[in-house]
Structures are given as C-alpha cells and as structure tokens.
C-alpha cells in the first residue's frame, strides 16, 4: 500500500511517502504562513526521492484540523485534487489525534493541544493502550484557564503535548500531576500510520464529503459579524 500523507494544519508542515508502514521519503518545515509555497515542491521532492508518480498512490492522508484555517484549506484542496485526478480515496486525520498518537506513553493520560489562535486551543484527551491511544470524548475548544482547571481537577497523571509553548507562561505551575512533553506539531509520518489503519478497515468517506474541522468560524467571518453588530447599521 502506497500512501502520501499531508500535514499543513499547523505551523509544522510536512509530507511523507509511506509504503506498507515504511517511510520512504519525508520533508518538513516550520512556518505559520508558508504552507502553499511549501506543499507542492515538498511533494515533488518526495516523489523524486522514491521514483514514484502520483498515479502509483493508493490513497492520500490529510490533516483536516483543527489548526490554521489557511493551512487546513491548502492541504485538503491538494488531497482532493489528487483524489479526483487519480481516482484514489482521501483519508482524513485529526491534528490532535496525530499529536497524541506520536506521544503515546506507558501510563499517563495524554492531553493533546493545538493552538487555533484568538486565545483558544483545541484539546483532546487520550488513554494510552498497547500500540496506541484511545480517545476519551470529543475534541474541545478551550481557553487556557479552563484547560488548567481541568488538569487540576483530574486525579490522573497527565502528559500535555502539542502547542504547549503557546500557552501562557506559568500555566502548569503547581500542577504536580501534570507534565509536558513532545511533539509540538503533528507529523506526516504519524498521519500515514492513522491512514494505513483506516484504509485497511475501509473507514473513509468519499473525497467530496470531507470537510475541514475548524472548530469555529474563520477569523474573517468573526470579524465581519463583529462589524455588523457594532456598526452604525446595527439595530
């Protein structure tokens, strides 16, 4: 099975070509705004390294969010374009799931955190199990103080991973049952691991049915609504 994995939902953009769970080529760059400039050259680089053509692919795995609005859109549009051109499935993956899977640990409850800006963070909780993690409830959109309160009220030993450095300084002070760790961003190779399992199980929608997971309206929509409510035409 030959997979292309695309990660552009976070500043840690990456792509990987994987065959039967073996990574053959990968490229990555940390850049909050340069996803469009990075993606196609990085994909071309990986194909050149391996000697594949896009027609060789069995599927494309793509991070659909939460994360950066523009990055999510760029990655998903590229994946859907490849699917349409070559008749292959698109397998959606979620950024916090990928972060948690890469951070799998022996006993601590994993809290995966992705910065979605405007002072909010997408957070998922995961129980480590042999070979992976099991998600505990849905992904939530939280303010830092709410995240701290949840960690403080938990009786479990916790590992917080992801965009930890984007949280306010000192937020973990006094939380003796919580520690922080890596990775900061999801990685395309981990997305491929998720995609491989879902491809084998046939758990993927039609490419046109896949939607971004923004967790809230894009900033431009929020700002427009604010102007409409506060402008001179407001009732």
TAGIZI-V856236 format. One record per run of one state. SS is the DSSP state (alpha for helix, beta for strand, coil for the rest). FROM is the first residue (numbers start at 1). LEN is the number of residues. If there is no record, write none. Layout:
ss=SS from=FROM len=LEN
ss=SS from=FROM len=LEN
//
This chain:
ss=coil from=1 len=1
ss=beta from=2 len=6
ss=coil from=8 len=4
ss=beta from=12 len=8
ss=coil from=20 len=2
ss=beta from=22 len=9
ss=coil from=31 len=4
ss=alpha from=35 len=16
ss=coil from=51 len=3
ss=alpha from=54 len=3
ss=coil from=57 len=2
ss=beta from=59 len=5
ss=coil from=64 len=1
ss=beta from=65 len=1
ss=coil from=66 len=3
ss=alpha from=69 len=18
ss=coil from=87 len=2
ss=beta from=89 len=5
ss=coil from=94 len=1
ss=alpha from=95 len=8
ss=coil from=103 len=6
ss=beta from=109 len=9
ss=coil from=118 len=2
ss=beta from=120 len=10
ss=coil from=130 len=2
ss=beta from=132 len=4
ss=coil from=136 len=4
ss=beta from=140 len=4
ss=alpha from=144 len=10
ss=coil from=154 len=4
ss=beta from=158 len=5
ss=coil from=163 len=1
ss=alpha from=164 len=3
ss=coil from=167 len=11
ss=beta from=178 len=3
ss=coil from=181 len=7
ss=alpha from=188 len=14
ss=coil from=202 len=5
ss=alpha from=207 len=3
ss=coil from=210 len=3
ss=beta from=213 len=1
ss=coil from=214 len=5
ss=alpha from=219 len=12
ss=coil from=231 len=5
//
